Amino acid sequence: MAVFIAGGRMTGRLVRLARVAAVVAAVVWIGGCATGGSRRPPTGTPEPDKFLFDRGSEALDRKRWLVGREYFRQLVDSYPQSPYRADAKLGVGDTYLGEGTAESFVLGINEFREFLNYYPTHPRADYAQYKLGMAHYYQMRAPERDQTETRDAIRELDTFVQRYPASALLSEGQKHLREARDRLDDSEYRVGLFYYRVKWYPGSIDRFKALLQRDPGYTNRDAVYYHLAESLARAGRPAEALPYFDRLVKEFEQSEYLELAKKRVDRP
């Protein structure tokens, strides 16, 4: 159906906005209908809050994100004193992360932040902080793309590791934190490598040194050692280059740069 405004056809941008508004309105209406009726516990249920939590958990396990969220939301909104309310709040966040869209990640982040604000000392606060970090982790982009989400993932996962050292999720958090840091380091390394390839060695030297200073545990630092050392050597600073070749040889038993570095170290 054609849409007109002020005597003329509506612009493409306004049409898109109108469609988005219509979709949002439809989702709100459908969600309201569902939570208002079909997701309520049957009349006479002995523990209606537990009923809602169990049904929401079942739906979550089956990856029925919307259904699970409706049960959890009904519990959160209708039973403020329920012992299941905090876990249901986490369940709402989990359904958003499960959907895996840009919009749902934003909503999930909001749920986990609210949980930490409402229940800062809850036994599952560590889970909320971990999931907050993972919501950003799931959105990390390739090294050559914008790294905003990577930095956010590092910040939230580092908070998790520092704040909850006794958490059962600690090893997973440390693993993903390392991966997030490596992603950011990969991005920085590529910039330095670009400078190296165009033979602007002052730029590559500064970039590589800054990377190693910021994150000495970078998984792929063998490549940084090698290209930093080569940059220094080609810039006429061989004495400064040798220690980086030496570090590569000592720290890495396997590396595509290992033999090249050994030749540099053994060179008279």
C-alpha positions, 0 to 999 in steps of 0.5 A: 500500500502506498503511503503519502505525506503532505501531498507527496509520497513518503520518503524511503527513510520515513518508510523504513522508520514506519516499518520499524515502528510497526514491527516494534509495536507488533512485538510489544503487543504479542509479548503483552498478550503472551505474558498476560495470559498463556505464560501465567501459572494455572489457577491453584498452582501451589508454588506459582513462582517455582512453576514459572521458573521451571517452565522458563528454565525448560524453554531456555534449555530447549533454546526457545528464547522468547518463551523462556523469557516470557516465563522469567519476566512474568516471575520477575514482575509478579513475584518480587519476594520470590527466592527464584526472582534473581535467577529468573533475572539472569534467565532473561539475560541468557535468553537475550544472549541466546538470540545472538542479535545486535539488539538482543546483546544490548538488552542482555547487557542491560539485564546483567547490569541491572542484576549486579546493581540489584544483587551486588552480593548475590551468590551468582553475581560472578555469573552475571559479571561473566555473562556481561563480559561474554555479551561483548566477547560474542560481538568482537570483530575481526582484527582489521575492524573496529575493536570497541566491543573487544575493549569492552569485553576485556574490561568486563572480563578483567573485572570478573577475574579480579573480583571473583577469583574463587568463581567456578567460572574463573578458568573460562573467564581467563581463557576468554579474557586472553582471547579478547586481549589477543584479538586487540593485540592482533589489531595493533600488530597489523598496524605495526606490520603495515608500517614495517612493510612500507619501511616506516620503521620508526612507526613500526618500532613504536607500535610493536614496543607499545604492544609488548609493554601493554600486554607482555603475554600476547600469544603471538608475540613471537611475530612482534619480537621478530618484526620489532627486531628487524625494524630496529636492525633496518633502522640502523640499531642492531644492538637494540635488535639482538635482545628481541631475536634472543627472546624469540629463541628462548621463549618459543620452541615452535615459530615460523620465525624461529630459524630466522631469529636463530640465524640473527643471534648466531651471526657474528 
